[in-house]
Structure formats: structure tokens, C-alpha cells
Amino acid sequence: EVQLVQSRAEVKKPGDSLRISCKGSGYSFTTYWIAWVRQMPGKGLEWMGIIYPGDFDIRYSPSFQGQVTISADKSISTAYLQWSSLKASDTAMYYCVRHSRMGATLSWFDPWGQGTLVTVSS
Amino acid sequence: EIVLTQSPGTLSLSPGERATLSCRASQSVSSNYLAWYQEKPGQAPGLLIYDASTRASGVPDRFIGSGSGTDFTLTISRLEPEDFAVYYCQQYGSSPLTFGGGTKVEIK
């Protein structure tokens, strides 16, 4: 079974750094793009960016460029989303998703991780 | 960037009724690369339809995707109690990939 398992919920203060994770299993981790999707409280879905673990090619949405860092460690089949200085406006649910078409940057998403809730509050 | 507009924002229907959800793109979606997802409270979204009209594995045949170019539709032929949820369309024909704002299907 193809599965993405994300790290647990986090509560942080403004200015803190954070890295959340997404571990893939049941497929060849290095041959499918992984994307991150944000969902702010009560809002819709926003595509943040993607990474290809095979060669670490990374593409960011213009809306998130410079705001977050996407990375991966293919030795442990894990992708990461990182902030150097959190803001209250980063409070959201974050999902990792796999591109369904092998090697394709343009693809639908399946499966989805269970989500990581990040709460930033003083 | 392609902007997707979903309508209506909320659809109030009874079990057994037909639901028609619209997703309109600000420009033509390349190769009709459009997907639909279902989100239930407390759960991650799940894939229903891709390539505008192909049902994902295990999705009941009451879910029907159609359309091309800039106008796409998700039809639920007869609503079951488990179908009351929020539905999102997504285009993956060009980067950045974008989502519509969602349509909530609620019990009337």
C-alpha cells in the first residue's frame, strides 16, 4: 500500500524554527514528486511546492518562494517542510501528497498524508 | 496562474438527490488536466476524479466528472449520506498548480 505518514502536530511561538516531515512507503520514493499543500483554518487548499527526491529538484509556488524550504532525505524516504522564523499566519494544516504520475511535475495528487497541524501563537 | 472558480459555494440537498458542482478556469486547462477531491471533516482530502473524467480506484460510479477547456463539472448522481462533504477541483495542466475554493455539499 502506498502511504505517506506525517509528523505529529506542533505548537510553536512566533520566531521559532520548525521542520515537519513526511515519510513515504510502499513505492519507489525517488521516482515520484512529493508536494506540500497548505490549508489555513476554515480555508481552501494551496499548493506550496514540490520536490523530486531522485535528484532533489525543487520548485516553489511564487506565493511561497522564500517563505519555506522543501527538502528530502532519500535514504530514509522522507520529505521535509521547514520554516526558519514562524509567524502567526503560518498557523495551518500542512499536507504532503504524492504526484500520481511517475516522474511528472504536472500530476494529480494521490495519496495524501494525514496532515500536520502547525499552530503558531505567543 | 490559472484561477479556478467553483460554484455554488454551498449546495443544500437531500440524500438521493443529484448534485451538480461547477469548476470554471480563468484560461483553458491544458490536456484537460483537472482533478476533483473530496474532503470530510477531520480527514485529509481524497482523490475522486483525474484527467477530468477518470474515476480513481475504488470511487463509486455515482461520481461523474465531465467537461473540457475552461468548464468542468462533477456530478453525483444520487447522494448517499457519506457524500456530504467539501469538494475541490484542481488543475495540473500548468504551474503553479491551483485549486478551486471548494463547494460544500450539505444535508438539506
Chai-1 contact restraints between the chains, C-beta under 6 A:
chainA,res_idxA,chainB,res_idxB,connection_type,confidence,min_distance_angstrom,max_distance_angstrom,comment,restraint_id
A,G44,B,F99,contact,1.0,0.0,6.0,A-B,restraint_1
A,G44,B,G101,contact,1.0,0.0,6.0,A-B,restraint_2
A,G44,B,G102,contact,1.0,0.0,6.0,A-B,restraint_3
A,L45,B,Y88,contact,1.0,0.0,6.0,A-B,restraint_4
A,L45,B,F99,contact,1.0,0.0,6.0,A-B,restraint_5
A,W47,B,P96,contact,1.0,0.0,6.0,A-B,restraint_6
A,W47,B,L97,contact,1.0,0.0,6.0,A-B,restraint_7
A,S61,B,P96,contact,1.0,0.0,6.0,A-B,restraint_8
A,Y95,B,A44,contact,1.0,0.0,6.0,A-B,restraint_9
A,L106,B,Y92,contact,1.0,0.0,6.0,A-B,restraint_10
A,S107,B,Y92,contact,1.0,0.0,6.0,A-B,restraint_11
A,W108,B,A35,contact,1.0,0.0,6.0,A-B,restraint_12
A,W108,B,Y50,contact,1.0,0.0,6.0,A-B,restraint_13
A,W108,B,Y92,contact,1.0,0.0,6.0,A-B,restraint_14
A,D110,B,L47,contact,1.0,0.0,6.0,A-B,restraint_15
A,W112,B,A44,contact,1.0,0.0,6.0,A-B,restraint_16
A,W112,B,P45,contact,1.0,0.0,6.0,A-B,restraint_17
A,Q114,B,A44,contact,1.0,0.0,6.0,A-B,restraint_18
A,G115,B,A44,contact,1.0,0.0,6.0,A-B,restraint_19
